[in-house]
Amino acid sequence: MQVKALSGVWAMRWHEKKASTAFAKGQLVELAANRLEPADSSTVRVYGVNQDNEVSASDTGTDRIGVLVPKGLGTVEMAVSGTLGDAQVGGQYDLVDSQTIDTSATTNKTVRILRILDSGNKVVEAAINPFISA
């Protein structure tokens, strides 16, 4: 499921991507060594939501891709892996990958679940800057 920006003030920014790395539209990304790379389970701070598909063929690191970056609190629609109920609302969790929250992991506390949008399909509204109160 693609990550979709829901609320907040967002700015479109263009950054160089990490060399030899594929990107899919609608995935969370982080900045590492001034290059974009897809967020994963080790991500501590999400930079934004990728808006481009980019193949991994380029190894120069000079391809630039568009990213929606929140100015302050940005909320997104995301899928959840693991338990999802009222007890998870307000909690901060790690990512499984660049498009899914892992409610069983709380090491990095990368995102905060704000509300459940669809409990059957495990879809939530989440803050990607969890250090700012919603």
TIROKE-43625 format. One record per residue (C-alpha): residue number from 1; residue in three letters; z, x negated, y. Coordinates in steps of 0.1 Angstrom, whole numbers. Layout:
BEGIN
+------+------+-------+-------+-------+
| resi | resn |    pz |    px |    py |
+------+------+-------+-------+-------+
|  NUM |  ala |     Z |     X |     Y |
...
+------+------+-------+-------+-------+
# end
This chain:
BEGIN
+------+------+-------+-------+-------+
| resi | resn |    pz |    px |    py |
+------+------+-------+-------+-------+
|    1 |  met |     0 |     0 |     0 |
|    2 |  gln |    -9 |   -13 |    34 |
|    3 |  val |    18 |   -19 |    60 |
|    4 |  lys |    13 |     3 |    90 |
|    5 |  ala |    28 |     0 |   125 |
|    6 |  leu |    47 |    32 |   133 |
|    7 |  ser |    66 |    27 |   166 |
|    8 |  gly |    75 |     1 |   192 |
|    9 |  val |    55 |   -18 |   216 |
|   10 |  trp |    30 |   -41 |   199 |
|   11 |  ala |     6 |   -68 |   212 |
|   12 |  met |   -25 |   -80 |   195 |
|   13 |  arg |   -24 |  -118 |   190 |
|   14 |  trp |   -49 |  -142 |   174 |
|   15 |  his |   -37 |  -171 |   154 |
|   16 |  glu |   -51 |  -197 |   131 |
|   17 |  lys |   -45 |  -190 |    95 |
|   18 |  lys |   -32 |  -214 |    68 |
|   19 |  ala |   -60 |  -232 |    52 |
|   20 |  ser |   -74 |  -219 |    19 |
|   21 |  thr |   -53 |  -187 |    21 |
|   22 |  ala |   -66 |  -152 |    17 |
|   23 |  phe |   -53 |  -123 |    39 |
|   24 |  ala |   -56 |   -86 |    34 |
|   25 |  lys |   -55 |   -61 |    63 |
|   26 |  gly |   -21 |   -44 |    65 |
|   27 |  gln |     2 |   -72 |    52 |
|   28 |  leu |    32 |   -88 |    69 |
|   29 |  val |    27 |  -124 |    80 |
|   30 |  glu |    49 |  -152 |    91 |
|   31 |  leu |    43 |  -183 |   112 |
|   32 |  ala |    48 |  -216 |    94 |
|   33 |  ala |    37 |  -249 |   111 |
|   34 |  asn |    19 |  -229 |   138 |
|   35 |  arg |    -3 |  -212 |   112 |
|   36 |  leu |    -2 |  -177 |    98 |
|   37 |  glu |     5 |  -171 |    61 |
|   38 |  pro |    13 |  -140 |    42 |
|   39 |  ala |    50 |  -131 |    40 |
|   40 |  asp |    67 |  -133 |     6 |
|   41 |  ser |   101 |  -132 |   -10 |
|   42 |  ser |   112 |  -164 |     8 |
|   43 |  thr |   103 |  -151 |    43 |
|   44 |  val |   132 |  -150 |    67 |
|   45 |  arg |   114 |  -139 |    99 |
|   46 |  val |    83 |  -117 |   100 |
|   47 |  tyr |    58 |  -124 |   128 |
|   48 |  gly |    37 |   -93 |   126 |
|   49 |  val |    12 |   -71 |   107 |
|   50 |  asn |   -22 |   -86 |    98 |
|   51 |  gln |   -52 |   -66 |   111 |
|   52 |  asp |   -80 |   -86 |    94 |
|   53 |  asn |   -94 |   -93 |    59 |
|   54 |  glu |  -100 |  -130 |    55 |
|   55 |  val |  -113 |  -148 |    25 |
|   56 |  ser |   -96 |  -180 |    14 |
|   57 |  ala |  -128 |  -201 |    14 |
|   58 |  ser |  -121 |  -218 |    47 |
|   59 |  asp |  -100 |  -249 |    42 |
|   60 |  thr |  -102 |  -260 |    78 |
|   61 |  gly |   -73 |  -239 |    90 |
|   62 |  thr |   -93 |  -230 |   121 |
|   63 |  asp |  -102 |  -194 |   112 |
|   64 |  arg |   -83 |  -171 |   136 |
|   65 |  ile |   -71 |  -137 |   125 |
|   66 |  gly |   -57 |  -107 |   145 |
|   67 |  val |   -20 |   -98 |   141 |
|   68 |  leu |     0 |   -69 |   157 |
|   69 |  val |    32 |   -85 |   170 |
|   70 |  pro |    62 |   -64 |   180 |
|   71 |  lys |    77 |   -69 |   214 |
|   72 |  gly |   113 |   -63 |   204 |
|   73 |  leu |   119 |   -38 |   177 |
|   74 |  gly |    88 |   -28 |   157 |
|   75 |  thr |    89 |    -3 |   129 |
|   76 |  val |    64 |    -1 |   100 |
|   77 |  glu |    57 |    21 |    70 |
|   78 |  met |    62 |     1 |    38 |
|   79 |  ala |    65 |     5 |     1 |
|   80 |  val |    98 |    -2 |   -17 |
|   81 |  ser |   104 |   -17 |   -51 |
|   82 |  gly |   138 |   -10 |   -67 |
|   83 |  thr |   164 |    17 |   -60 |
|   84 |  leu |   157 |    40 |   -30 |
|   85 |  gly |   182 |    65 |   -18 |
|   86 |  asp |   205 |    73 |    11 |
|   87 |  ala |   226 |    42 |     3 |
|   88 |  gln |   197 |    19 |    11 |
|   89 |  val |   191 |    34 |    46 |
|   90 |  gly |   205 |    10 |    72 |
|   91 |  gly |   205 |   -20 |    47 |
|   92 |  gln |   187 |   -52 |    52 |
|   93 |  tyr |   165 |   -65 |    23 |
|   94 |  asp |   141 |   -92 |    13 |
|   95 |  leu |   104 |   -88 |     5 |
|   96 |  val |    88 |   -87 |   -30 |
|   97 |  asp |    55 |   -97 |   -13 |
|   98 |  ser |    37 |   -91 |    20 |
|   99 |  gln |    36 |   -54 |    15 |
|  100 |  thr |    67 |   -44 |    -4 |
|  101 |  ile |   105 |   -43 |     2 |
|  102 |  asp |   128 |   -55 |   -26 |
|  103 |  thr |   160 |   -34 |   -24 |
|  104 |  ser |   177 |   -56 |   -51 |
|  105 |  ala |   175 |   -87 |   -30 |
|  106 |  thr |   195 |   -95 |     2 |
|  107 |  thr |   193 |  -132 |     6 |
|  108 |  asn |   170 |  -134 |    36 |
|  109 |  lys |   175 |   -98 |    49 |
|  110 |  thr |   140 |   -98 |    63 |
|  111 |  val |   136 |   -61 |    70 |
|  112 |  arg |   160 |   -31 |    77 |
|  113 |  ile |   153 |     3 |    61 |
|  114 |  leu |   156 |    29 |    89 |
|  115 |  arg |   147 |    61 |    70 |
|  116 |  ile |   130 |    74 |    39 |
|  117 |  leu |    95 |    88 |    45 |
|  118 |  asp |    86 |    97 |     9 |
|  119 |  ser |   112 |    93 |   -18 |
|  120 |  gly |    88 |   101 |   -46 |
|  121 |  asn |    64 |    74 |   -37 |
|  122 |  lys |    91 |    51 |   -24 |
|  123 |  val |    78 |    48 |    12 |
|  124 |  val |   101 |    40 |    41 |
|  125 |  glu |   102 |    32 |    78 |
|  126 |  ala |   115 |    -3 |    83 |
|  127 |  ala |   123 |   -26 |   112 |
|  128 |  ile |   105 |   -59 |   109 |
|  129 |  asn |   128 |   -75 |   134 |
|  130 |  pro |   161 |   -65 |   118 |
|  131 |  phe |   182 |   -85 |   142 |
|  132 |  ile |   176 |   -59 |   169 |
|  133 |  ser |   195 |   -26 |   165 |
|  134 |  ala |   173 |     5 |   159 |
+------+------+-------+-------+-------+
# end
